[in-house]
Amino acid sequence: MVPHPPKRPDGDEQRVIPSAGSGHGPGRRAVLRGGLVAAAGIATTGAVAGCQAGSTGSSADASSRPAAAGPVTRASTITFRGARQAGVVTEPQPFAAFVGLDLPKGADRDTCQRLMGVWTDDIERLMAARGPLTDLEPELAQVPSRLTVTVGVGSGFYAAAGLVAHRPNWLAPLPRFGIDRLDPTWRQTDVVLQVRADSPVAVAHATRRLVVGADTLASQVWVQRGFREPLTETDAGLPFRNQFGQIDGTVQPATDGTHDPLLWIGADQQAPPKGLAGGSSMVIRRIAMNMDTWDRADRIARENAIGRRLDNGAPLTGTKPTDHPDLQAKDALGFPVIDDASHLRRAMPAAPHEHILRAPYSYDDPPAGTARTNTGLVFVAFQADPVRQFVPIQRRLAEADLMNIWTTPIGSSVYAVLPGAGSGETLGQALLS
């Protein structure tokens, strides 16, 4: 039992992270001395009350949705505590960083418990617009920006914790698809952090603090940064538009509870794997986009490859994005209006369970050598079971999708998204107990 934390003079509580022996986290209080305590204390005043996100299977409530007028307000926070982690059904923020980390050699269950203890404390503070206790720049955390941090674990985490027998069958590398040209730079890691916010400052600061805070418990392998258009009154609810101009996410499962079994582990009333009830899975695919060859394709060729209009995302047989495509329609020459190899046709669900929640981000990194661009997609998908839901779709795309002319998957990883942490709990507590 953690003792009640002592009150500070400014009225905030100094959170005490249990010692390693308690199975929750290292005693980091020993490093807090003099000016460090004072600097951390700066971030504890003026915390903004949060709104619940991800606890019922619905998107974040009105305070984190697009504002009725003008741009989305940044003066809001999203609650960390709850049965489910934020950042899954939360309206995607415009800035994101995905950080893959590995556990150290010789890591065991105690290592995993201490890592989750440290991150639980730091994430809760950061999402409440407060700096972690070891933060020397807490002012960078004080502007509320709908920050969310979502933690996922890979098969290596299960191996280190001695829980291989409880690892879900789908928590393994995806099949090697024929279109894949995987770069080991973007390989599978033991754990992942998804950090998203309305502010790039908040994303950069939170990412830094969480990576540094995990020092000796996990080491950074890669960082994938991404961006997307911010939600405003003029495009509230508009799906993501990538750097090809293509709208991605026209068809999404509902996040109001209707499609819970497609998103949340255990929502189908089946016995979930140990410690994952209320969790999900995250697939991250890094996809390089050849902008130079895309630039040489005219608009007719582009829309034929996609199967949708570029201006509003409507199928070529419709006028609105929500129109159901007529796959039987023929043009004046007798050819299908929607090409048999179009992205729309190949990505369409062949069964009711073949739905995934897309949350992709674009990247535009500095080019190497003589290349003019280094642009692509950090494609992120959430689903209860990636083998059952994601893999069939990806197989059809790999077999015959005209968009493969311009895109190449170069990274692939799969993670179990841990359930949320209730009051007094740490992330992964049910799994690691």
Buried (B, 14 or more C-beta within 10 A) or exposed (E): EEEEEEEEEEEBEBBBBBBBEBBBBBBBBEEBEEEBBEBBBBBBEEBBEBBBBBBBBBBBBEBBBBBEEEEBBBEBBBBBBBBBBBBBBBBBBBBBBBBBBBBEEEBEBBBBBBBBBBBBBBBBBBBBBBBBBBBEEBEBBBBBBBBBBBBBBBBBBBBBBEBEEEBBEBBBEBEEBEBBEBBEEBBBBBBBBBBBBBBBBBBBBBBBBBBEBBEEBBBBBBBBBBBBEBBBEEEEEBBBBBBBEBBBBBBBBBBEEEBBBBBBBBBEEEEBBBBBBBBBBBBBBBBBBBBEEBEEBEEEEBBBBBBBBBEEBBBBBBEEBEBEBBBEEEEEEEEBBBBEBBBBBBBBEEEEBBBBBBBBBBBBEEEEEEEEBBBBBBBBBBBBBBBBBBBBBBEBBBEEBBBBEBBBBBBBBBBBBBBBBBEEBBBBBBBBE
